[in-house]
Amino acid sequence: MEVFEAVQARRSIRAYEPTPVPKEKLERILEAARLAPSAENIQPWHFIVVTDHEKRVKLAKAPFAGFLKEAPVVIVGCGDQKASPKWFMVDVAIAMQNMVLTATGEGLGTCWVGSFDENQVRELLKIPENYRVVALLALGYPRKKIDIQGKLLHAIRRRKKLEKIVSFEEFGRPFRATET
Ligand SMILES: Cc1cc2nc3c(=O)[nH]c(=O)nc-3n(C[C@H](O)[C@H](O)[C@H](O)COP(=O)(O)O)c2cc1C
């Protein structure tokens, strides 16, 4: 799958098959995180692969995160705030988006989850003090049952129009591709 195809195809998946994620695919997804850029190449990230059902049930207790108990894998993205105080969140987010796109290319579904109690996650997964929890990522095969609502939302792509989010040369000046 081409990169742009993966960008277009990706959508947040909130219903998963119980089928485990094959080891080779999981390794490739983690490798995509490892290869991400980071400020000063500090690589202030650490990713915890959670498959244990009890742990996923606990993570799923947060609002808007119920599907984490269903996703066979949850990847918890942590950032070392001491190693890179200014950029750890950006660096971890870039690495996680690398994983999202690689997972899409592998036929897997993902969903970013920002809804979590950091202290609970820290305690549950024994995360050291200097690491902050940046985001959780659900990973698995999308449930086969027809997800009409999800597909419809994806088809509509509720996104701001390009002219609303892009300027040319200065903020607010309309961008027209023909001028470049
Ligand atoms: C930082 C971040 C946090 C998010 N947190 C949650 C969440 O806690 N629960 C959830 O169901 N979706 C969450 N999402 C997914 C967004 O709701 C979703 O990306 C957005 O509605 C656009 O839909 P799409 O991803 O299908 O294109 C999060 C996305 C991001 C980037």
The ligand as a Gaussian input file, in Angstrom:
#p B3LYP/6-31G(d) Opt

LIG

0 1
 C       -4.601000      12.470000      20.578000
 C       -5.862000      11.700000      20.241000
 C       -6.650000      11.205000      21.266000
 C       -7.794000      10.460000      20.972000
 N       -8.500000       9.901000      22.002000
 C       -9.537000       9.090000      21.720000
 C      -10.223000       8.416000      22.785000
 O       -9.876000       8.524000      23.957000
 N      -11.244000       7.584000      22.451000
 C      -11.652000       7.413000      21.145000
 O      -12.582000       6.631000      20.912000
 N      -11.033000       8.049000      20.115000
 C       -9.986000       8.873000      20.377000
 N       -9.305000       9.487000      19.346000
 C       -9.737000       9.282000      17.954000
 C      -10.451000      10.502000      17.374000
 O      -11.739000      10.593000      17.936000
 C      -10.513000      10.370000      15.844000
 O       -9.211000      10.343000      15.338000
 C      -11.285000      11.503000      15.176000
 O      -12.640000      11.479000      15.565000
 C      -11.234000      11.411000      13.633000
 O      -11.747000      10.162000      13.193000
 P      -10.858000       9.158000      12.343000
 O       -9.629000       8.835000      13.163000
 O      -11.703000       7.937000      12.109000
 O      -10.463000       9.837000      11.064000
 C       -8.180000      10.250000      19.625000
 C       -7.383000      10.771000      18.595000
 C       -6.233000      11.468000      18.899000
 C       -5.371000      11.972000      17.773000

